[in-house]
């Protein structure tokens, strides 16, 4: 009779990180996006309200789109350094957990 093999620690860690990295990125990106949006004086209140609703209603994508395409007051190198590694991590851990599933 063949015994059932345990998936192993790598399997559990890949699922753990694939699940929690988007949540952690949201917790980091949301306040930065809203803070930057609140400090901007070169946009109208209506545009600010639309961006705020977009960031809150579409959580992960809203913050990402604002930071990359919203003409934020944060310098470009900082925005890219804040967003691109997170996107790469999410893709890598999602692919890894997909291919290591039993």
C-alpha positions as CSV (number, residue, x, y, z in Angstrom):
1,X,0.0,0.0,0.0
2,X,1.3,3.4,-0.9
3,X,1.4,6.1,1.7
4,X,0.3,9.7,1.2
5,X,3.2,12.1,1.1
6,X,3.0,15.5,2.8
7,X,3.3,18.4,0.5
8,X,6.2,20.0,2.4
9,X,7.1,23.4,3.7
10,X,7.8,25.0,0.3
11,X,4.3,24.2,-0.8
12,X,2.7,25.8,2.3
13,X,5.0,28.8,2.2
14,X,4.3,29.5,-1.5
15,X,0.6,29.5,-0.8
16,X,1.0,31.6,2.3
17,X,3.0,34.2,0.5
18,X,0.7,34.1,-2.6
19,X,-2.2,34.8,-0.3
20,X,-0.7,37.5,1.9
21,X,1.5,39.5,-0.4
22,X,-1.5,41.2,-2.2
23,X,-3.0,42.1,1.2
24,X,0.3,43.5,2.5
25,X,0.8,45.5,-0.7
26,X,-2.8,46.9,-0.4
27,X,-2.0,47.9,3.2
28,X,1.1,49.7,2.0
29,X,-0.2,51.2,-1.2
30,X,-3.6,52.5,0.1
31,X,-2.4,55.0,2.6
32,X,0.4,56.2,0.4
33,X,-2.1,56.8,-2.5
34,X,-4.6,58.5,-0.3
35,X,-2.0,60.7,1.4
36,X,-0.5,61.8,-1.9
37,X,-4.0,62.4,-3.3
38,X,-4.9,64.5,-0.2
39,X,-1.7,66.6,-0.5
40,X,-2.2,67.4,-4.2
41,X,-3.4,71.0,-4.9
42,X,-3.3,70.9,-8.7
43,X,-6.5,68.8,-9.1
44,X,-10.1,69.7,-8.5
45,X,-12.2,68.3,-5.7
46,X,-14.3,66.3,-8.2
47,X,-11.3,64.6,-9.6
48,X,-10.0,64.0,-6.1
49,X,-13.3,62.4,-5.1
50,X,-13.3,60.2,-8.2
51,X,-9.7,59.0,-7.5
52,X,-10.5,58.3,-3.9
53,X,-13.6,56.3,-4.8
54,X,-11.6,54.3,-7.4
55,X,-8.8,53.6,-4.9
56,X,-11.2,52.4,-2.2
57,X,-13.8,50.6,-4.3
58,X,-11.2,48.7,-6.5
59,X,-8.7,48.2,-3.8
60,X,-5.5,46.6,-5.2
61,X,-5.9,47.9,-8.8
62,X,-7.0,51.4,-7.8
63,X,-3.9,52.1,-5.8
64,X,-1.7,50.6,-8.4
65,X,-3.2,52.6,-11.2
66,X,-3.1,55.9,-9.2
67,X,0.6,55.4,-8.3
68,X,1.6,54.5,-11.9
69,X,-0.7,56.6,-14.0
70,X,-2.3,59.2,-11.8
71,X,0.4,61.9,-12.1
72,X,1.2,61.5,-8.5
73,X,3.3,64.0,-6.7
74,X,5.6,61.2,-5.6
75,X,8.8,61.0,-7.7
76,X,8.7,58.5,-10.5
77,X,11.7,56.4,-9.3
78,X,10.0,56.0,-5.9
79,X,6.6,55.0,-7.4
80,X,8.3,52.5,-9.6
81,X,10.3,51.1,-6.7
82,X,7.2,50.9,-4.7
83,X,5.0,49.2,-7.2
84,X,7.0,47.0,-9.6
85,X,8.7,44.7,-7.0
86,X,5.3,44.1,-5.5
87,X,3.7,43.2,-8.9
88,X,6.7,40.9,-9.7
89,X,6.4,39.1,-6.3
90,X,2.7,38.6,-6.7
91,X,3.2,37.1,-10.2
92,X,6.1,34.9,-9.1
93,X,4.4,33.5,-6.0
94,X,1.1,33.0,-7.9
95,X,2.9,31.1,-10.6
96,X,5.0,29.1,-8.2
97,X,2.0,28.0,-6.1
98,X,0.2,27.1,-9.3
99,X,3.0,24.9,-10.5
100,X,3.8,23.3,-7.2
101,X,0.2,22.3,-6.4
102,X,-0.4,18.6,-5.9
